[in-house]
Amino acid sequence: MPRSACAFWLSDSGQGEIRTVPLPEPRDDEVVVRTLCSGVSRGTETLVFRGGVPESQHAVMRAPFQEGDFPAPVKYGYLNVGVVEQGPPALLGRTVFCLYPHQTHYVVPASAVTPVPDSVPASRAVLAGTVETAVNALWDAAPLVGDRIAVVGAGMVGCSVAAVLARFPGVRVQLVDADPARAATAEALGVDFALPPDALGECDLVVHASASEAGLTRSLELLAPEGTVIELSWYGDRQVSLPLGEAFHSRRLVVRSSQVGTVSPARRARRTFADRLAIALDLLADPAFDALITGESAFEDLPRVMPRLASGDLPALCHRIRYTPADG
């Protein structure tokens, strides 16, 4: 096994660098993974890159294998697919998903990796963490056959929710976003698309994932009486105003948060984190999810790519990072 690896670190707010890091000798219950590809979640990861994690959320927002502390220096990320080069025989040579940052090789407990089904290419499996968020959100939302549903915000999470909802029988699903270019993504996922002013109302359920005050306000407007907004957006250190006057109370509307850090109460007694991730990977057998990967760069270019993703100069849903066997 290699004695060291290369890892992407946020050295300061808005600045990243690749560092050489030592690799520990693996124990019997650990695996050595060589990364094949990783994914940049443009929402959370670029917020971290800009230094936007509020101090009150520093502990809550820690990634499973994060090193360093917010705001910086910190090694952060959670969409990693690699191949096991050393470890228990059952995992040796297997392609696996792990909630690990951008790094060429790493050593983790064998229990921290999930085998990728043969039906899912490694290049698509980087979406597993985000599709897992969608699974948890829909456990919280509990949509019913025949529901009228809007997903407001066609980012990576919103598109993942819409893609899963497209499989539900008898539902009306509309993906809503201010960017008309997202119409092509919605078509690839098999759902309808609308700009916010044109979205269909009288919704039983709205899943909000735009991370904007305007999006949350529009989500409330789209609800039928006694409807529910599932709030998936994370605003970091921004304050958000919510219109709870006018008809909010008389229409008995509900705003409920959903967060992937815990298993939904609806399934917590019967499903584990591992179960939830395995479901997400099974869903990724559908090639429609390829529409969520909108760009790719080499690992060594990540210090130059991340500022462009954070500023919006490089538009993206999931931006995939590719690794070569020579890296590290």
Secondary structure by P-SEA (a helix, b strand, c coil): cccbbbbbbcccccbbbbbbbbbccccccbbbbbbcccccccaaaaaaaaccccccccccccccccccccccccccccbbbbbbccccccccccccccccccccccccccccccccccccccccccaaaaaaaaaaaaaaaccccccccccccccaaaaaaaaaaccccccbbbbbcccccaaaaaaaacbbbbccccccccccbbbbccccaaaaaaaaaaccccbbbbcccccccbbbbbcccccccccbbbbbbbbcccccccccccccaaaaaaaaaaacccccccccccccccccaaaaaaaaaaaccccccbbbbbbccccc
